[in-house]
Amino acid sequence: MTFFDREWIFGRTPRELVCILGGLAIITFEVLPPEPIDWPNLAVYVAATLAFAVRFYAARAAAVATCLGAVVQQWPHLRFGEVDWETLGLLPLLAFVLLASSDLVERFERAPSRVRWLPNLWAGFTAAQTRILRWSAYAAGALAGLLDHITEQAVQDAGWARGGMIALTVSLLLLCAGRAVALLLLWATSLVVAVHVVPLVLPAEATLALSGVESFAPAGTPPLPAEIAGADLYILPAAALAGVALALTTPTVVRLLRRTLFG
């Protein structure tokens, strides 16, 4: 046990206190001018920080998912040569390092809940089952972050992106409740997203090439339709994350369906 994992004040470890203060710092940054407030992002950061502060059993996993969502929203901008602390995702990466702690896993996911009216619904799962829930939450959070930006950048309403973001948010809530149906919803949503974005990968790369960004689109590839051209940076990462989510959830979904259908 390191210094960061010993309870210090208010029954909290230094690692927990730094994470809570980091969440407050990110919230403060979101509301400061000159950039307009991204209300969906702000709501996620506030909810994650509050959940962590009360040591909600799924808060660590939700916070990691939030950090990954923030990173994948920023890293695509590096392709434009925009290298600074924000596009590098330094704050969420620092939070990720702090959250990657076996001590926090024991304090949050394996320990009894500190909230009397909200028992730890993950406590009855094995370590392997809890790991599946965590990694699924990470994938859902990261993919939802990209779909949020695709929705914002689309000139016309990208219904599939907005619907996917809502479905992934619901799947995160169900994962927190320890419901197996969450994995099925995450799998189905990731499949729908993949069906939409994979055919757009080469057109997105062709659109980026028009802006002088190095891309792998073959010559003559048509660019993205104008209504979604503003989301060109996020298409390739969204396709990759949808694939990761499918890879993570497919084995478990197959087992669940086999057990349900054949006993």
C-alpha positions as CSV (number, residue, x, y, z in Angstrom):
1,M,0.0,0.0,0.0
2,T,1.5,3.3,-1.0
3,F,0.9,6.8,0.5
4,F,-1.7,7.5,-2.2
5,D,-3.7,4.5,-0.9
6,R,-3.8,5.3,2.8
7,E,-6.8,7.1,4.2
8,W,-5.8,10.7,5.0
9,I,-8.7,13.0,5.7
10,F,-12.5,12.5,5.7
11,G,-11.8,8.8,5.3
12,R,-10.4,9.5,1.8
13,T,-7.1,8.5,0.3
14,P,-4.9,11.2,-1.4
15,R,-5.7,9.4,-4.7
16,E,-9.4,9.9,-4.1
17,L,-9.0,13.5,-3.1
18,V,-6.8,14.3,-6.2
19,C,-9.4,12.7,-8.4
20,I,-12.3,14.7,-6.9
21,L,-10.3,17.9,-7.2
22,G,-9.4,17.0,-10.8
23,G,-13.1,16.5,-11.6
24,L,-13.8,20.0,-10.1
25,A,-11.0,21.5,-12.2
26,I,-12.4,19.9,-15.4
27,I,-15.9,21.2,-14.5
28,T,-14.4,24.7,-13.9
29,F,-12.6,24.6,-17.3
30,E,-15.8,23.6,-19.1
31,V,-17.7,26.7,-17.8
32,L,-15.0,29.3,-18.3
33,P,-15.1,31.5,-21.4
34,P,-14.4,32.0,-24.2
35,E,-15.6,28.6,-25.4
36,P,-19.3,27.9,-25.2
37,I,-20.5,25.5,-22.6
38,D,-20.8,21.9,-23.8
39,W,-23.8,21.0,-21.7
40,P,-23.8,17.2,-22.3
41,N,-20.1,17.0,-21.4
42,L,-20.6,19.2,-18.4
43,A,-23.5,17.0,-17.1
44,V,-21.3,13.9,-17.5
45,Y,-18.4,15.5,-15.6
46,V,-20.6,16.8,-12.8
47,A,-22.3,13.4,-12.4
48,A,-19.0,11.5,-12.5
49,T,-17.4,13.8,-9.9
50,L,-20.5,13.7,-7.5
51,A,-20.6,9.9,-7.8
52,F,-16.9,9.6,-7.0
53,A,-17.3,12.0,-4.1
54,V,-19.9,9.7,-2.4
55,R,-17.9,6.6,-3.4
56,F,-20.7,5.2,-5.5
57,Y,-19.6,1.6,-6.3
58,A,-19.6,2.2,-10.1
59,A,-18.1,5.7,-9.9
60,R,-14.5,4.6,-10.6
61,A,-15.5,2.8,-13.8
62,A,-17.7,5.7,-14.8
63,A,-14.9,8.1,-14.2
64,V,-12.5,6.1,-16.4
65,A,-15.2,5.9,-19.1
66,T,-15.6,9.7,-18.9
67,C,-11.8,10.2,-19.1
68,L,-11.6,8.0,-22.2
69,G,-14.5,9.8,-23.8
70,A,-12.7,13.1,-23.2
71,V,-9.4,11.8,-24.7
72,V,-11.0,10.4,-27.9
73,Q,-12.8,13.7,-28.4
74,Q,-9.5,15.6,-28.3
75,W,-6.8,13.3,-29.9
76,P,-8.3,13.5,-33.5
77,H,-7.4,17.2,-33.5
78,L,-3.7,16.2,-33.4
79,R,-4.0,15.3,-37.0
80,F,-4.4,19.1,-37.7
81,G,-1.2,19.8,-35.9
82,E,-3.0,21.3,-32.9
83,V,-0.7,20.2,-30.2
84,D,-1.4,21.6,-26.7
85,W,-2.3,20.3,-23.3
86,E,-6.0,20.2,-24.3
87,T,-5.7,18.2,-27.5
88,L,-3.2,15.9,-25.9
89,G,-5.8,15.2,-23.2
90,L,-3.3,15.7,-20.4
91,L,-5.9,16.2,-17.7
92,P,-8.1,13.2,-18.4
93,L,-4.9,11.1,-19.0
94,L,-3.6,12.1,-15.5
95,A,-7.0,11.2,-14.0
96,F,-6.8,7.9,-15.8
97,V,-3.4,7.1,-14.2
98,L,-4.8,8.0,-10.8
99,L,-7.9,5.9,-11.3
100,A,-6.0,2.8,-12.5
101,S,-5.5,1.5,-9.0
102,S,-6.3,-1.9,-7.5
103,D,-6.9,-0.2,-4.2
104,L,-9.7,1.9,-5.7
105,V,-11.2,-1.2,-7.3
106,E,-11.4,-2.7,-3.8
107,R,-12.8,0.5,-2.2
108,F,-15.4,1.1,-4.9
109,E,-16.4,-2.1,-6.8
110,R,-15.8,-4.8,-4.2
111,A,-16.7,-3.0,-1.0
112,P,-20.1,-2.4,0.6
113,S,-21.8,0.8,-0.6
114,R,-21.4,3.9,1.7
115,V,-24.8,5.0,0.4
116,R,-27.3,3.2,2.6
117,W,-30.2,3.3,0.2
118,L,-28.0,2.3,-2.8
119,P,-26.4,-1.1,-2.2
120,N,-23.4,-2.3,-4.2
121,L,-25.1,-4.2,-7.1
122,W,-21.7,-5.4,-8.3
123,A,-20.6,-7.0,-5.1
124,G,-22.2,-10.4,-6.0
125,F,-20.2,-10.7,-9.3
126,T,-16.9,-12.5,-9.6
127,A,-13.8,-10.5,-10.4
128,A,-13.9,-11.6,-14.0
129,Q,-17.6,-10.6,-14.4
130,T,-16.8,-7.2,-12.8
131,R,-13.9,-6.8,-15.3
132,I,-16.3,-7.3,-18.2
133,L,-18.7,-4.7,-16.7
134,R,-15.8,-2.2,-16.4
135,W,-14.4,-2.6,-19.8
136,S,-17.8,-2.5,-21.4
137,A,-18.4,0.8,-19.5
138,Y,-15.1,2.1,-20.8
139,A,-16.1,1.3,-24.4
140,A,-19.5,2.8,-24.0
141,G,-18.2,6.0,-22.5
142,A,-15.5,6.5,-25.2
143,L,-17.9,5.8,-28.1
144,A,-20.6,8.0,-26.6
145,G,-18.1,10.9,-26.4
146,L,-17.3,10.6,-30.1
147,L,-21.0,10.3,-31.1
148,D,-21.7,13.5,-29.1
149,H,-19.1,15.4,-31.2
150,I,-20.4,13.9,-34.5
151,T,-23.9,15.1,-33.5
152,E,-22.6,18.6,-32.7
153,Q,-20.6,18.9,-36.0
154,A,-23.3,17.6,-38.3
155,V,-25.0,20.3,-40.2
156,Q,-28.3,18.3,-40.2
157,D,-29.5,16.1,-37.4
158,A,-27.5,12.9,-37.4
159,G,-30.2,10.8,-36.0
160,W,-28.2,7.6,-35.8
161,A,-25.4,9.4,-33.9
162,R,-27.8,11.0,-31.4
163,G,-29.7,7.8,-31.0
164,G,-26.5,5.9,-30.5
165,M,-25.3,8.3,-27.8
166,I,-28.6,8.0,-26.0
167,A,-28.6,4.2,-26.2
168,L,-25.0,4.1,-24.9
169,T,-25.9,6.3,-22.0
170,V,-28.7,4.0,-21.1
171,S,-26.4,1.0,-21.4
172,L,-24.0,2.7,-19.0
173,L,-26.8,3.2,-16.5
174,L,-27.8,-0.4,-16.9
175,L,-24.1,-1.5,-16.5
176,C,-24.0,0.4,-13.2
177,A,-27.1,-1.5,-12.1
178,G,-25.4,-4.8,-13.0
179,R,-28.0,-5.7,-15.6
180,A,-26.9,-8.2,-18.3
181,V,-29.2,-6.6,-20.8
182,A,-26.8,-3.6,-20.8
183,L,-24.2,-5.7,-22.7
184,L,-26.8,-6.7,-25.3
185,L,-27.8,-3.0,-25.7
186,L,-24.1,-2.0,-26.0
187,W,-23.5,-4.7,-28.5
188,A,-26.5,-3.8,-30.7
189,T,-25.7,-0.1,-30.5
190,S,-22.1,-0.6,-31.5
191,L,-23.2,-2.7,-34.4
192,V,-25.6,0.0,-35.6
193,V,-22.9,2.6,-35.3
194,A,-20.4,0.4,-37.1
195,V,-22.9,-0.1,-40.0
196,H,-23.2,3.7,-40.3
197,V,-19.6,4.8,-39.9
198,V,-17.5,2.1,-41.5
199,P,-18.7,3.0,-45.0
200,L,-17.9,6.7,-44.2
201,V,-14.3,6.1,-43.2
202,L,-12.8,6.5,-46.7
203,P,-15.0,9.5,-47.6
204,A,-14.0,11.1,-44.2
205,E,-10.3,10.6,-45.0
206,A,-10.9,12.1,-48.5
207,T,-12.5,15.1,-46.8
208,L,-9.6,15.5,-44.5
209,A,-7.2,15.3,-47.5
210,L,-8.9,18.4,-48.9
211,S,-7.8,20.3,-45.8
212,G,-4.2,19.2,-46.3
213,V,-4.3,16.5,-43.6
214,E,-2.4,13.3,-44.5
215,S,-4.9,10.5,-45.1
216,F,-5.0,7.0,-46.6
217,A,-8.0,7.5,-48.9
218,P,-7.3,6.4,-52.5
219,A,-7.3,9.1,-55.1
220,G,-10.7,9.8,-56.5
221,T,-12.6,8.8,-53.3
222,P,-15.6,11.0,-53.0
223,P,-15.7,13.2,-49.8
224,L,-18.3,13.1,-47.1
225,P,-21.8,14.5,-47.8
226,A,-21.9,18.2,-46.8
227,E,-24.3,17.6,-44.0
228,I,-21.8,15.5,-42.1
229,A,-18.5,16.8,-43.5
230,G,-17.8,18.7,-40.3
231,A,-17.5,15.5,-38.4
232,D,-14.7,14.1,-40.6
233,L,-12.2,13.9,-37.8
234,Y,-14.3,11.6,-35.7
235,I,-15.5,9.0,-38.2
236,L,-12.3,6.8,-38.2
237,P,-12.1,6.8,-34.3
238,A,-15.8,6.1,-34.0
239,A,-15.4,3.1,-36.4
240,A,-12.5,1.8,-34.4
241,L,-14.2,2.2,-31.1
242,A,-17.4,0.5,-32.4
243,G,-15.2,-2.4,-33.4
244,V,-13.6,-2.6,-30.0
245,A,-17.0,-2.5,-28.3
246,L,-18.2,-5.3,-30.5
247,A,-15.1,-7.4,-29.8
248,L,-15.5,-6.8,-26.0
249,T,-19.2,-7.7,-25.8
250,T,-19.7,-10.3,-28.5
251,P,-18.4,-13.3,-26.5
252,T,-20.6,-12.4,-23.4
253,V,-23.6,-11.7,-25.6
254,V,-23.3,-15.1,-27.3
255,R,-23.1,-16.8,-23.9
256,L,-26.1,-14.9,-22.6
257,L,-28.2,-15.7,-25.7
258,R,-27.2,-19.4,-25.7
259,R,-28.1,-19.6,-22.0
260,T,-31.4,-17.8,-22.6
261,L,-32.4,-19.7,-25.7
262,F,-31.1,-23.2,-24.9
263,G,-30.9,-23.2,-21.1
